[in-house]
Amino acid sequence: MTRALSLKTIALGLALTGGSTAALSTVALADGQDFVTIEKGQYLATAGDCISCHTAPGGKPFAGGRGIMTPFGVIYTPNITPDRETGIGAWTADQFVASMQHGVGKDGELLYPAFPYPFYTKVKRDDLVAIKAYLDTLDPVRSEAKPNGLPFPLNIRTALMGWNMLFFTPGEFKPDPAKSEEFNRGAYLVEGLAHCGACHTPKNMLGGDKSDKVLAGGVLDEWTAPNLGGDLRTGLGGWSTADIVEYLKTGRNAKSAASGPMAEVVYYSTQHMTDADLKAMAVYLKERAPSPAVPAPKPVPAEDPVMKAGLAVYQDNCSACHVSNGQGIARLFPDLKGSAVVQADEVETLVRIVVQGTRAAATKTAPTGPGMPAFDWKLNDVQTAALLTYIRNAWGNAAAPVTADQVKSIRGRLTDTAATP
Amino acid sequence: MARRLPKKDVVIIGLGWTGSLLAHELTDAGLEVVAIERGPWRDTSTDFSPTQDPDELRYGVRLDLFLRPAQETFTLRHNTGQNALPIRWPGAFIVGNGVGGAGVHWNGHTWRFLESDFVLKSHLSQRYGAGAMPEDMQVEDWGITYNDLEPYYDKFEYISGTSGRAGNIKGQLQPGGNPFEGPRSRGYPLPPLKDTAPTALFAKTANEMGYHAFPRPAGNASEAYVNPLGIAMGPCTYCGFCERFGCGNYSKASPQANVLPVLMRKSNFSVRTESEVLHINKDASGTRATGVTFVDTSGQEWEQPADIVLVCAYGLHNVRMMLLSGIGTPYDPKTGEGTVGRNYAYQSAGAAGLLFEGKRFNPFVGAGSLGQCIDDFNGDNFDHTGLGFFGGASITTSNYHGRPIASSANRAPGAPAWGSAWKKQVSSTYQNSSAVAGQGSVYSYRDKYLDLDPVYKDRYGRPLLRMTFDWHENEKKMTRFIAQKCAEIGKAMGAKHVTPRSIPDHFNVVPYQSTHNTGGAIMGSDPKRSAVNRYLQSWDVHNVFVVGASAFPQNAGYNPTGTVGALALMAADAIRNEYLKNPGPLVQA
């Protein structure tokens, strides 16, 4: 520990004296195989969930090749094992830090922001150096990068200069001295390594964050990432910090269960984080500037024929697990009453899991990964729309009705069932 | 030529209840364990989802989850004078297949046997005199007592989330429980299931008749539950699709619901599915197993070396595996010598079918183990003096399903079996049918046994298991007695038609009766009269343990799974705490 602290002091000293950190990197002075640094890097790489995107389905961990669907085309993740030719074994710590903080590759080429450097730029340099030290301990895997499926002119990387000018603010995280250490630790993780906003902040037409709607909920790959703001109906307003911690640690809580991309986050990342870090993230999420309350729409009345049809579908198909009052079974079958996902404006997740089914994360502390079966063969678009309209407006819920056309459109865009780890 | 795999500490044949419980315990002890399972991988969310699970035609009639006779079947004859013939479609019993085994398709009855059941031979000899039993009856003591097994019963009930009401906690009788049960260290982990109209009527009537009704112990979770492994169960929805079906609601106890979520996460455990063990291999001395040889779906043979071999298949398959591998001496009914194949037994049914008028039983609201029982005529809970038989049955009115195809077979006496008149009475009998049914003991006999068939072989050229079995006078008398008791209760319940049923003159392999085949590799304290010792360890090959109902010296008037689970956990304890320290016979003969 003493050694790690002294390294930190050296790095800090260099920065204060205006010395070029590029020329005198911490790693050049440090033992790259220092146990404390590597272990710290392992934890931080886990907190950043690097493995999730940098592993192809069925592929070797961290060897890249997973296709990331963007509205502009598919981008394949690179190999970040220490293979010197196809991975990042030949990268210096500075090159690695530059990629994380500035979105530039080994030779200065611009990286696509599907790689969430707009978040990683907030991560402290010595944390990034530790991650690189950890990655250097992995088995090198020879795995060539796959060509991206981006159309012209997006395949010209210099186009990213403009994107960076518009949407990228480089710079390490600055703690808010008015807030607690815990809040600042949570903010550092949420805004930085954990890159929650990559999914939970809505994007503009060019794929940049809508800066006025940070963590207000987004849609990607036909999954709805819910609003992490304080809204009672569509956000985390009804969740306590303990609820958030339990969700991130176990993949479920009394109200909900992580599935789809969030199941991956819990499986690979948050279940392995310390209770203190999870609590810090929860405190930050609950205390940060509240997003403006979204006015609740008037619920569709129960006597509406669509609601009646939806109730019948619900009773026949859903009530065994989610129970007739919608409240489910705590930690096994999610509570639909008051659920943010159920009442979100975007209904991608709702349609998706009714049509394709899904499976909750199976974690160390909650080892059963309960399944939601697929109803694609059983419910047509009209029935699915009626069902979703019903659950969005029953038991005190209120949200816009879902139309058969919406269901049809989303059903048509679903390609494959998302893997749950 | 078999290809050789890297050695493991333990190889398990079959990944059902016993295999998964032992694998969990032994991986916790740090051992490298591989299970080899003949059938497919099956899991709740992928194979038993609630959208497809309640499909009676697929699972209940066409037996989707069960072993195909083309893969392995049995031959049967009534006595040694006959030529046995193969069973070409499952009838009297249906055998599970795949990960989870019978733990997937069972109803969930989670019984403990009576204290006297474990010391049956000495108990009956003491109470009625050594000469009271029929000359060819071959009942045995188990080599353990109820108290030896109690901690493992308790452990299994808590792992599997049993719902019930205790009758005897540490010797204190508990109101509303079974007063005949042995003392338990604590109550069930979950309260009993809710009653339905016929089960409540049975309990009320039985109590009015002076009997002692109690809810049947159920492996159907009455409430949400988290077991000691940290695995969550959902509350039973009373959908009535347990027997022959997987459970999509994480409510029926099964390896999938209660053990595998933890076991499959362990790096020192692996399973090879769709892989059939051909035989256990032994070293040149013949006293030590070296592993198993199995074959995969492409026909490739593999040798899996291991220090310990656990035979955890279905009971009958355990016996066949021992015979095929030359472990222990085959039983010879002529001389009465030999141990493997000895003391095969089954289950016997004495019952009364009930048809009421004007009821609305709504039998579709059911659960596999939902029922009210009495144990007043089970085992030796009643005086057998002058009755001309030994044994008895747990007597139950259950509400375990309202499956439309099966239920449409219920007919009023004299009602037509087809046509519009049949259709008309189906809707009435559906709502008005019930039964009082005995789950009866079968004791073992010198001439009823298992061996390898001399004629019929499986697709690998291995002999099939031959069953030589027929009903004996003792069980016929017993089931007639039980049927009479059932009928008396049924009449008192107010049924209009009461139809007593007992076992026929000869065992018939066609109608479904029970999948509770027991014995053949029985436990005991005498290596001349048992195949395994009290820890289920082979007397002959000390690193082979044979776990399952194959160890029962005779069958009691209960379903077997609670006792099978407890025996598996007891064997696991013995391996962890005794055998690993000093590999060798745990009991000196």
Chai-1 contact restraints between the chains, C-beta under 6 A:
chainA,res_idxA,chainB,res_idxB,connection_type,confidence,min_distance_angstrom,max_distance_angstrom,comment,restraint_id
A,A320,B,P50,contact,1.0,0.0,6.0,A-B,restraint_1
A,A320,B,T237,contact,1.0,0.0,6.0,A-B,restraint_2
A,I329,B,A224,contact,1.0,0.0,6.0,A-B,restraint_3
A,I329,B,G234,contact,1.0,0.0,6.0,A-B,restraint_4
A,R331,B,A232,contact,1.0,0.0,6.0,A-B,restraint_5
A,L332,B,A232,contact,1.0,0.0,6.0,A-B,restraint_6
A,L332,B,G234,contact,1.0,0.0,6.0,A-B,restraint_7
A,R359,B,S45,contact,1.0,0.0,6.0,A-B,restraint_8
A,P367,B,I231,contact,1.0,0.0,6.0,A-B,restraint_9
A,P367,B,P261,contact,1.0,0.0,6.0,A-B,restraint_10
A,P367,B,V262,contact,1.0,0.0,6.0,A-B,restraint_11
A,T368,B,I231,contact,1.0,0.0,6.0,A-B,restraint_12
A,T368,B,A232,contact,1.0,0.0,6.0,A-B,restraint_13
A,T368,B,P261,contact,1.0,0.0,6.0,A-B,restraint_14
A,G371,B,S45,contact,1.0,0.0,6.0,A-B,restraint_15
A,P373,B,S49,contact,1.0,0.0,6.0,A-B,restraint_16
A,P373,B,T51,contact,1.0,0.0,6.0,A-B,restraint_17
